[in-house]
Amino acid sequence: MTTASDTLKVILVDDHLIVRKGLASLLEDEPDLELVAEAANGEEAIALATQHKPDVVVLDLRLPDMSGIEVAEALQGQKILLLSSFMQEEDVRRVFDAGVLGYLAKDKSSDELLKAIREVGAGKKYMQPEISLLLAKSEWSQHLSERELEILKHIARGKANKEIGEALTLSENTIKNHVKSILSKLNAKDRTHAVTEALKRGIFHLGNNS
């Protein structure tokens, strides 16, 4: 028989109501898991986690007001299982840099999700094999600096080096040197290829590159 001390308190965070209710229904059938709150955005998640102090926060990577990674950074010390429809290497790296314990793709089975919740609730890291491979790949790769990422976002908007330099108060020659470094790190043959490669890896996302 499950006692109160054996029960894991869970908060669900997802902006899609149908997805959230489906997850809630799944938890209802598990005697050792108790759903204590639901949130539809990052601000709600932070407030509810502070209020309820759950054992596990099941958190969507994409939220309307902030990213799941930003929520995780705000909830340092909480045990977090992050769910995502995408598995891109830069996301994977940032997720674990933020202190998240578990990372699971949304297309996995209900049984695997429940297993992941229980593992994270026990303070263990949980990664499916595909994510472990992506994390390893991410650790091997060279990462863009904040300045390089800023410049790459300007490139994605179609700006020339001179325009980027004016926007960032840097010389055109300095921008050229940064662009060379970006191309080298991304193993890209030109500026367009660099943007395409960055999007593929999840280094930034269209519509969120300002």
C-alpha positions, 0 to 999 in steps of 0.5 A: 500500500502506498503511503503519503511519504511514498507519493511523488507530488507532480506539477505539469507545465504545458501550454496545450490544454489537451496535452496537459489533460492527457498527462493529468489523466495518466497520473490519476491512475498511478497511486504513487504519483499525485498531481498537485498543480497545472500551469500553462506558462512559465510564470505560472510554473514558477509561482506554483512550484514555489507554492507547492514545492513538488517532487517533480516538475514535468515541463514543456520545452516550448512555452508562450512566455519563456522557454522551459530552460529559462523556467528550469534556471529559475527553479534551481534545486527543483527536480525537473523532467523536461519534455520536448517535441524536438531533440536538437543538440544545442537544446540538449546541452542547455537543458542539462547546463540548467540543472534539469535531471531528465529530458524525454521526447514527447513521442515516447510511450506512457510507460517510459514517461512514468518511469522518467517521472519516478527516476527524476523524483528519486533524484536520478538523471533520466535520458533516453539513448538518443538524447545521450548520443546528442549530449555526447555530440554536443560536448564534442562540438565547439560552441558559439560565444554570445557575441558570435550568436548575436552576429549570427542572428543578424546574419539570419535577418539578412544584414551585411557585415557593415550593418551588423557592425553599426548595430553592435558598435563594432568595426566591419573588420571585427565582424568579418573575423567573428563571421570566419569563426562562426563558419569554422565552428559550424563547419559551414561553407558560407553565411547561409549555410551557417544559419541553416546549420544553426537552425538545424542544431537548435542554436536558435529558432526562427521567430525567437532570434531577436 
